[in-house]
Amino acid sequence: MANHISKVKTELFGGLFNQEMLFTDGLNVISGTNGTGKTQFLNWIFNQKNNQQYVSFTDESQRKEIIVFSPKRNAEKVLAENFQSQFGYDKSKQTQAIQQFFSQQLQDTSIQSIKAIVHYLIDSAELLVNSNQYKKVDGATAIKEEYQKVLSQIFDYELDFIWNVTNSRYEAKIIKNGNTVSLDTLSAGENAIISLVFAIYFTRDYAEVYLIDEPEVHLNWSLEEKLFTFLENFCKTYSKQVITVTHSRVIALEKYSKLTQFLTWENGKVSVKTSFTPEMIRDITGDTIRIIQGVTAKTKLIYVEDEAHKTVLEYIKTKQNLDCDIQVHGSSESVKQLSMAFKSLPVDNVYFLIDGDNKPLTDAEKTKYKNLIQLEKYCIENYLLNQEVLNLYNGDGDWANKLTTLIKTIDVKSKPHIKPIQLSLEKGVDVFEIIDSIDGSELISNLSKETYGNDKSKKYDYIRDILSKITDSDLLDKYFGELSFIK
């Protein structure tokens, strides 16, 4: 087992922060109210790592290699340096740079610099080349495959990294949403998180303990959660210890709150708690409210999982003249995670909408969430597949036969669950009796093609076309009662 910190005794703020804190293998989180010395605590650990009076390791006879990263201090530098042209490709310079990096990384007492994304790719490739086991072309290919596995833990992007024989240089790009883009076009959040996880992975053979100060800088909620998941997996995979200071909202999630020690002021001194105090909740609430206010000036914020949700809610909002904002969050699971995070926060004007997906939450599951609304039907498009609604849109549409035909053409090889539905229709079951349990998004997409062709984006115009035939009063009162929370 690798050597990890087991206990830290502090003497900070002239004795006002005098605590003994225990740590476990793997991910450890420090949070709490502002001004409690969280960053100073990380500096204390690093500066006292060889003093057994203050920092105890699981095995004092083993090496005590610690790396300190501060993405907050390093963010601007990473963005400025994320250009391949700023790095020399001369082999001797590469070797010197790599040696200098590890020399500083393991001996310098200062917080270490996080380099631009491309540098970790190049340095890793050059380590292979310098070992005389790879040529540059093959080294680049091997590193691309290796770091792709790291990148895939955060983003659904592809890494493009090659040795360009013609130009005698390494080239790195990202394939994002089907488009190849240069690294310098990535957002601040993308740069920050990729640079950090590459830095952590790059140094995995050179340290046992990582101290990370506010790794969530520049990240939105979903990226914060992915980063902490990466840190947890990294610790388990490589038997490392991470001690991180954070203001991230992920600590509101149960799986991370149980890994967290909370610092707060109590009777004029810094105290350590194992759960939230009212002051901490107010601090997190303040951050959350500022985040909400940064997104919307409306009185209500609704997180939804897809564009169909947003299209329907936006239409209702406009027709009903409602004061709310709707934000797409990407998937049912991510919306549920966000709802769970708000469970412990006194913020009541935020709502979370997910599809039914034929997987209704149990009563016990519902208690874990804050203002989570799960549709009773499979998805929101199913509410448009109501016979009355379709007849309002086009009374001559012969909707029963049209929908029956569409369902019968669905490929059961890719969607085996549709086979029983098809058999029921063959036996004469009314399609409108079973339509709510079928994925209505595919049916609406196919129906929209009759009007708008194969342009997938036109599906949302088709949804608005159907909605426009419903009287304003019936939108919520009759057909979309489950969405009444929008009022």
C-alpha positions as CSV (number, residue, x, y, z in Angstrom):
1,M,0.0,0.0,0.0
2,A,1.3,3.5,-0.8
3,N,2.3,5.9,1.9
4,H,-0.5,8.3,2.9
5,I,-1.2,11.0,5.5
6,S,-3.1,9.6,8.5
7,K,-3.2,12.6,10.9
8,V,-2.4,16.3,10.8
9,K,-2.1,18.5,13.9
10,T,-2.3,22.2,13.2
11,E,-1.0,25.3,14.9
12,L,-2.3,28.2,12.8
13,F,-3.6,31.7,13.4
14,G,-1.6,32.0,16.6
15,G,-3.4,29.0,18.1
16,L,-6.9,29.9,16.9
17,F,-6.7,27.0,14.5
18,N,-5.3,24.2,16.7
19,Q,-6.9,21.0,15.7
20,E,-6.0,17.3,15.1
21,M,-7.6,15.9,12.0
22,L,-7.6,12.3,10.7
23,F,-7.4,11.3,7.1
24,T,-8.1,8.1,5.2
25,D,-6.7,6.6,2.0
26,G,-8.3,7.9,-1.2
27,L,-10.3,11.2,-1.5
28,N,-10.5,13.5,1.5
29,V,-12.4,16.8,1.3
30,I,-12.1,20.0,3.3
31,S,-14.9,22.6,3.2
32,G,-16.5,25.1,5.5
33,T,-17.2,28.7,6.0
34,N,-15.0,31.5,4.6
35,G,-11.9,32.6,6.4
36,T,-11.3,29.4,8.3
37,G,-7.8,28.8,6.9
38,K,-8.5,26.0,4.4
39,T,-5.8,27.0,2.0
40,Q,-3.4,27.7,4.8
41,F,-4.1,24.2,6.1
42,L,-2.9,22.7,2.8
43,N,0.3,24.8,3.0
44,W,0.8,23.6,6.6
45,I,0.6,20.0,5.5
46,F,3.2,20.5,2.8
47,N,5.6,22.6,4.9
48,Q,5.4,20.2,7.8
49,K,5.4,16.9,5.9
50,N,8.7,15.8,7.4
51,N,7.8,16.8,10.9
52,Q,6.1,13.8,12.6
53,Q,4.9,16.1,15.4
54,Y,2.4,17.7,13.0
55,V,2.0,15.4,10.0
56,S,1.8,11.6,10.4
57,F,2.0,9.1,7.6
58,T,0.9,5.5,7.5
59,D,4.6,4.5,7.1
60,E,7.2,7.0,8.3
61,S,10.0,5.0,6.7
62,Q,8.6,5.3,3.2
63,R,9.0,8.3,0.9
64,K,6.7,11.3,1.5
65,E,6.2,12.7,-1.9
66,I,3.4,15.4,-2.1
67,I,2.3,17.4,-5.0
68,V,0.3,20.6,-4.5
69,F,-1.9,22.1,-7.2
70,S,-3.9,25.3,-7.1
71,P,-6.1,25.6,-10.3
72,K,-7.5,28.9,-9.0
73,R,-4.0,30.5,-9.0
74,N,-3.1,28.8,-12.3
75,A,-6.2,29.3,-14.4
76,E,-5.1,32.4,-16.4
77,K,-1.6,30.9,-17.0
78,V,-3.1,27.7,-18.4
79,L,-5.3,29.7,-20.8
80,A,-2.5,31.9,-21.9
81,E,-0.1,29.0,-22.6
82,N,-2.5,26.6,-24.4
83,F,-0.8,27.1,-27.7
84,Q,1.5,24.5,-29.2
85,S,3.7,27.2,-30.8
86,Q,4.8,28.3,-27.3
87,F,6.6,25.1,-26.6
88,G,9.9,24.1,-28.3
89,Y,10.2,20.8,-30.0
90,D,13.9,20.4,-29.7
91,K,14.7,17.0,-28.1
92,S,17.3,18.3,-25.8
93,K,14.9,21.1,-24.6
94,Q,12.2,18.5,-24.1
95,T,14.4,16.3,-22.0
96,Q,15.6,19.3,-20.0
97,A,12.0,20.5,-19.5
98,I,10.8,17.1,-18.2
99,Q,13.7,16.8,-15.8
100,Q,13.2,20.3,-14.5
101,F,9.5,19.7,-14.1
102,F,10.0,16.6,-11.9
103,S,12.8,18.3,-10.0
104,Q,10.6,21.2,-9.1
105,Q,7.5,19.1,-8.6
106,L,9.1,16.9,-5.9
107,Q,11.4,19.4,-4.2
108,D,10.1,22.9,-4.4
109,T,7.9,24.0,-1.5
110,S,5.8,26.3,-3.6
111,I,2.5,25.3,-5.2
112,Q,3.2,23.7,-8.5
113,S,2.3,25.2,-11.9
114,I,-0.4,23.4,-14.0
115,K,0.8,23.5,-17.6
116,A,-1.2,23.7,-20.7
117,I,-2.9,20.6,-22.0
118,V,-0.5,20.0,-24.9
119,H,2.5,20.0,-22.7
120,Y,1.4,16.9,-20.8
121,L,0.9,15.1,-24.1
122,I,4.2,16.1,-25.5
123,D,6.2,15.4,-22.3
124,S,4.6,12.0,-22.0
125,A,5.4,11.2,-25.7
126,E,9.0,12.4,-25.3
127,L,9.4,10.2,-22.2
128,L,8.5,7.2,-24.4
129,V,10.8,8.4,-27.2
130,N,13.7,9.1,-24.8
131,S,13.4,5.5,-23.4
132,N,14.3,4.4,-27.0
133,Q,11.2,2.2,-27.1
134,Y,9.2,4.3,-29.5
135,K,9.7,6.5,-32.5
136,K,7.9,9.9,-32.3
137,V,5.0,8.8,-34.5
138,D,4.4,5.6,-32.5
139,G,4.9,7.5,-29.2
140,A,2.3,10.1,-30.1
141,T,-0.2,7.3,-31.0
142,A,0.4,5.5,-27.7
143,I,0.0,8.7,-25.7
144,K,-3.2,9.6,-27.6
145,E,-4.8,6.3,-26.6
146,E,-3.6,6.6,-23.0
147,Y,-4.8,10.2,-22.4
148,Q,-8.1,9.5,-24.3
149,K,-9.0,7.2,-21.4
150,V,-8.4,10.1,-19.0
151,L,-10.3,12.6,-21.1
152,S,-13.3,10.3,-21.5
153,Q,-13.9,10.4,-17.8
154,I,-14.8,14.0,-18.1
155,F,-15.9,14.7,-21.6
156,D,-17.4,12.9,-24.6
157,Y,-14.6,14.3,-26.7
158,E,-12.0,12.6,-28.9
159,L,-8.3,13.5,-28.6
160,D,-6.3,14.0,-31.8
161,F,-2.5,13.9,-31.1
162,I,0.1,13.1,-33.7
163,W,3.7,13.6,-34.7
164,N,3.6,15.6,-38.0
165,V,6.4,14.1,-40.0
166,T,6.3,16.9,-42.6
167,N,6.5,19.7,-40.0
168,S,8.6,17.8,-37.5
169,R,6.3,18.8,-34.6
170,Y,3.6,17.4,-32.3
171,E,0.1,18.5,-33.0
172,A,-2.8,18.2,-30.7
173,K,-6.5,19.0,-31.2
174,I,-9.9,18.0,-29.8
175,I,-12.8,16.5,-31.7
176,K,-15.8,18.1,-30.0
177,N,-19.4,17.4,-31.1
178,G,-18.1,16.1,-34.4
179,N,-15.9,19.2,-35.1
180,T,-12.1,19.3,-34.9
181,V,-11.0,22.4,-32.9
182,S,-7.7,23.7,-31.6
183,L,-7.0,23.6,-27.9
184,D,-7.0,27.3,-27.5
185,T,-10.6,27.5,-28.5
186,L,-11.8,25.5,-25.5
187,S,-13.6,27.3,-22.8
188,A,-12.0,28.4,-19.5
189,G,-13.8,25.5,-17.7
190,E,-12.8,22.9,-20.3
191,N,-9.2,24.1,-20.2
192,A,-9.1,24.2,-16.4
193,I,-10.4,20.7,-15.8
194,I,-8.6,18.9,-18.7
195,S,-5.3,20.6,-17.7
196,L,-5.8,19.6,-14.0
197,V,-6.7,15.9,-14.7
198,F,-3.8,15.6,-17.2
199,A,-1.4,17.1,-14.6
200,I,-2.6,14.6,-11.9
201,Y,-2.4,11.6,-14.3
202,F,1.0,12.7,-15.6
203,T,2.5,12.8,-12.1
204,R,1.0,9.5,-10.9
205,D,4.3,7.7,-10.6
206,Y,6.0,10.5,-8.7
207,A,3.9,11.2,-5.7
208,E,1.6,9.5,-3.2
209,V,-0.4,12.4,-1.9
210,Y,-2.0,15.3,-3.8
211,L,-3.1,18.5,-2.1
212,I,-5.5,20.5,-4.4
213,D,-6.8,23.9,-3.6
214,E,-10.2,24.7,-5.0
215,P,-10.1,22.4,-8.1
216,E,-13.6,23.6,-9.1
217,V,-12.5,27.0,-10.5
218,H,-14.2,28.0,-13.7
219,L,-16.4,24.8,-13.6
220,N,-20.2,24.5,-13.9
221,W,-22.1,22.1,-11.8
222,S,-21.9,19.0,-14.0
223,L,-18.1,19.5,-14.5
224,E,-17.6,19.9,-10.8
225,E,-19.2,16.5,-10.2
226,K,-17.3,14.9,-13.0
227,L,-14.0,16.3,-11.6
228,F,-14.7,14.9,-8.1
229,T,-15.7,11.5,-9.6
230,F,-12.3,11.5,-11.5
231,L,-10.4,12.3,-8.2
232,E,-12.2,9.5,-6.4
233,N,-11.5,7.0,-9.3
234,F,-7.9,8.1,-9.6
235,C,-7.3,7.4,-5.9
236,K,-8.8,4.0,-6.1
237,T,-7.0,3.1,-9.4
238,Y,-3.5,4.2,-8.4
239,S,-3.7,3.9,-4.6
240,K,-3.3,7.6,-4.0
241,Q,-4.5,10.1,-1.5
242,V,-6.1,13.4,-2.4
243,I,-6.8,16.1,0.2
244,T,-8.7,18.9,-1.5
245,V,-10.1,22.2,-0.3
246,T,-13.3,23.2,-2.0
247,H,-16.3,25.4,-2.1
248,S,-18.0,23.1,-4.6
249,R,-21.6,22.2,-4.3
250,V,-20.8,18.5,-4.8
251,I,-20.2,18.3,-1.0
252,A,-24.0,18.5,-0.7
253,L,-24.2,15.0,-2.3
254,E,-24.2,12.3,0.2
255,K,-21.3,10.3,-1.3
256,Y,-19.0,13.4,-0.9
257,S,-20.4,14.9,2.3
258,K,-19.3,11.7,4.1
259,L,-15.8,12.3,2.9
260,T,-15.8,15.9,4.0
261,Q,-14.5,17.6,7.1
262,F,-16.1,21.1,7.7
263,L,-14.2,24.0,9.2
264,T,-16.1,26.7,11.0
265,W,-15.6,29.4,13.6
266,E,-16.8,28.5,17.1
267,N,-16.2,30.5,20.3
268,G,-13.5,32.5,18.5
269,K,-11.6,29.4,17.2
270,V,-11.6,27.2,14.2
271,S,-13.5,24.0,14.8
272,V,-13.8,20.8,12.8
273,K,-17.2,19.3,12.1
274,T,-18.3,16.1,10.3
275,S,-21.5,17.7,9.0
276,F,-23.0,21.0,7.8
277,T,-23.5,23.8,10.3
278,P,-26.2,26.5,9.7
279,E,-23.4,28.9,8.8
280,M,-22.1,26.5,6.1
281,I,-25.5,26.1,4.7
282,R,-25.9,29.9,4.5
283,D,-22.5,30.1,2.7
284,I,-23.4,27.5,0.2
285,T,-26.9,29.0,-0.3
286,G,-25.3,32.3,-0.9
287,D,-23.1,30.8,-3.6
288,T,-26.1,29.0,-5.1
289,I,-28.3,32.1,-5.1
290,R,-25.5,34.1,-6.8
291,I,-25.2,31.3,-9.4
292,I,-28.9,31.4,-10.0
293,Q,-28.9,35.1,-10.3
294,G,-26.1,34.9,-12.7
295,V,-28.2,32.7,-14.9
296,T,-31.6,34.3,-14.6
297,A,-33.2,37.4,-13.2
298,K,-36.5,35.6,-13.0
299,T,-38.2,34.5,-9.8
300,K,-38.2,30.8,-10.7
301,L,-35.5,28.6,-12.3
302,I,-36.4,25.2,-13.8
303,Y,-33.8,22.6,-14.8
304,V,-34.9,20.2,-17.5
305,E,-33.2,17.2,-19.2
306,D,-33.7,18.0,-22.9
307,E,-34.8,20.5,-25.5
308,A,-38.3,19.0,-25.8
309,H,-38.9,19.9,-22.2
310,K,-37.7,23.4,-22.7
311,T,-39.7,23.9,-25.9
312,V,-43.0,22.9,-24.2
313,L,-42.2,24.9,-21.0
314,E,-41.1,28.0,-23.0
315,Y,-44.3,27.9,-25.0
316,I,-46.5,27.6,-21.8
317,K,-44.4,30.3,-20.1
318,T,-45.0,32.7,-23.0
319,K,-48.7,32.0,-23.3
320,Q,-49.3,32.2,-19.6
321,N,-47.0,35.3,-19.2
322,L,-45.0,33.5,-16.4
323,D,-41.8,34.8,-14.8
324,C,-39.4,31.9,-15.0
325,D,-36.3,30.6,-16.7
326,I,-35.7,27.2,-18.2
327,Q,-32.3,25.6,-18.4
328,V,-31.4,22.3,-20.2
329,H,-29.2,20.1,-18.0
330,G,-28.5,17.2,-20.3
331,S,-29.9,14.0,-18.9
332,S,-32.3,12.6,-16.3
333,E,-29.4,11.5,-14.1
334,S,-27.7,14.9,-14.1
335,V,-31.0,16.7,-13.3
336,K,-31.6,14.2,-10.4
337,Q,-28.1,14.8,-9.1
338,L,-28.6,18.5,-9.2
339,S,-32.0,18.1,-7.4
340,M,-30.3,16.0,-4.8
341,A,-27.6,18.6,-4.2
342,F,-30.3,21.2,-3.5
343,K,-32.0,19.0,-1.0
344,S,-30.0,20.4,2.0
345,L,-30.2,24.0,0.8
346,P,-33.0,26.4,1.8
347,V,-33.6,27.5,-1.9
348,D,-37.2,26.9,-2.8
349,N,-37.6,28.6,-6.2
350,V,-35.7,26.0,-8.2
351,Y,-37.5,23.0,-9.9
352,F,-36.2,19.9,-11.7
353,L,-38.1,18.1,-14.4
354,I,-37.4,14.6,-15.8
355,D,-39.2,12.1,-18.0
356,G,-41.0,9.0,-16.7
357,D,-39.1,6.6,-19.0
358,N,-41.3,3.8,-17.6
359,K,-39.2,3.9,-14.5
360,P,-41.3,5.7,-11.8
361,L,-39.4,6.7,-8.7
362,T,-40.5,5.0,-5.5
363,D,-41.7,7.0,-2.5
364,A,-38.4,6.3,-0.7
365,E,-36.4,7.6,-3.7
366,K,-38.5,10.7,-4.0
367,T,-37.5,11.8,-0.5
368,K,-33.9,12.2,-1.7
369,Y,-34.7,15.1,-4.0
370,K,-35.7,18.7,-3.9
371,N,-38.6,19.9,-6.1
372,L,-38.1,17.0,-8.5
373,I,-41.0,16.4,-10.9
374,Q,-41.1,13.2,-12.8
375,L,-43.6,12.9,-15.6
376,E,-46.1,10.1,-15.4
377,K,-45.9,9.4,-19.2
378,Y,-42.8,8.1,-20.9
379,C,-41.6,11.6,-22.0
380,I,-43.0,15.0,-22.6
381,E,-43.7,14.3,-26.3
382,N,-46.3,11.7,-25.2
383,Y,-48.5,14.5,-23.9
384,L,-48.8,15.7,-27.5
385,L,-49.8,12.2,-28.6
386,N,-53.2,12.6,-26.9
387,Q,-56.0,11.9,-29.4
388,E,-57.8,15.1,-28.5
389,V,-54.7,17.2,-28.9
390,L,-53.9,15.6,-32.3
391,N,-57.4,16.2,-33.5
392,L,-57.1,19.8,-32.5
393,Y,-54.0,20.0,-34.7
394,N,-55.5,18.1,-37.6
395,G,-58.9,16.5,-37.3
396,D,-58.5,14.7,-40.6
397,G,-55.2,13.1,-39.7
398,D,-56.5,9.5,-39.0
399,W,-54.1,9.5,-36.1
400,A,-54.8,6.0,-34.8
401,N,-53.8,4.4,-38.1
402,K,-50.8,6.7,-38.6
403,L,-49.4,6.0,-35.1
404,T,-50.0,2.3,-35.4
405,T,-48.1,2.2,-38.7
406,L,-45.2,4.2,-37.2
407,I,-45.0,1.8,-34.2
408,K,-45.1,-1.3,-36.4
409,T,-42.1,0.0,-38.4
410,I,-39.8,0.4,-35.3
411,D,-36.9,-2.0,-35.5
412,V,-37.3,-4.5,-32.7
413,K,-33.7,-5.6,-33.0
414,S,-32.5,-2.3,-31.7
415,K,-35.5,-1.8,-29.4
416,P,-36.7,-5.2,-28.3
417,H,-39.1,-3.7,-25.7
418,I,-41.3,-2.5,-28.6
419,K,-42.2,-6.1,-29.7
420,P,-45.0,-6.6,-27.1
421,I,-46.5,-3.3,-28.1
422,Q,-46.5,-4.3,-31.8
423,L,-48.1,-7.7,-30.9
424,S,-50.8,-5.8,-28.9
425,L,-51.6,-3.6,-31.9
426,E,-51.8,-6.7,-34.2
427,K,-54.4,-8.1,-31.8
428,G,-56.5,-4.9,-32.2
429,V,-55.6,-3.0,-29.0
430,D,-56.4,0.8,-29.4
431,V,-53.1,2.6,-30.0
432,F,-54.1,5.4,-27.6
433,E,-54.5,2.9,-24.8
434,I,-50.8,2.1,-24.8
435,I,-49.2,5.2,-26.4
436,D,-48.2,6.7,-23.0
437,S,-45.7,3.8,-22.3
438,I,-43.9,4.2,-25.7
439,D,-41.0,6.6,-26.3
440,G,-43.0,9.4,-27.8
441,S,-39.9,11.4,-28.9
442,E,-39.3,9.0,-31.8
443,L,-42.9,9.2,-32.9
444,I,-43.0,13.0,-32.8
445,S,-39.7,13.1,-34.8
446,N,-41.2,10.8,-37.5
447,L,-44.4,12.8,-37.7
448,S,-42.5,16.1,-38.0
449,K,-40.7,14.7,-41.1
450,E,-44.0,14.7,-43.0
451,T,-44.1,18.5,-42.6
452,Y,-40.5,19.6,-42.3
453,G,-38.4,16.8,-43.9
454,N,-35.4,15.2,-42.3
455,D,-34.2,18.3,-40.5
456,K,-34.1,17.1,-36.9
457,S,-34.1,20.6,-35.4
458,K,-37.6,21.1,-37.0
459,K,-39.0,18.7,-34.5
460,Y,-39.4,21.5,-32.1
461,D,-41.2,23.7,-34.6
462,Y,-43.6,20.7,-35.0
463,I,-44.1,20.6,-31.2
464,R,-44.9,24.3,-31.2
465,D,-47.3,23.8,-34.1
466,I,-49.3,21.3,-32.1
467,L,-49.2,23.4,-29.0
468,S,-50.5,26.4,-30.9
469,K,-53.8,24.6,-31.5
470,I,-54.5,24.3,-27.8
471,T,-56.3,27.1,-26.1
472,D,-54.2,29.0,-23.5
473,S,-56.5,28.0,-20.6
474,D,-56.3,24.3,-21.5
475,L,-52.5,24.1,-21.7
476,L,-52.1,23.6,-18.0
477,D,-55.7,23.0,-16.8
478,K,-56.4,20.1,-19.2
479,Y,-53.4,18.7,-21.0
480,F,-50.3,19.6,-19.1
481,G,-51.4,19.6,-15.5
482,E,-48.2,18.0,-14.3
483,L,-46.4,21.2,-15.4
484,S,-48.5,23.4,-13.1
485,F,-45.4,24.0,-10.9
486,I,-44.3,26.5,-13.6
487,K,-46.9,29.0,-12.4
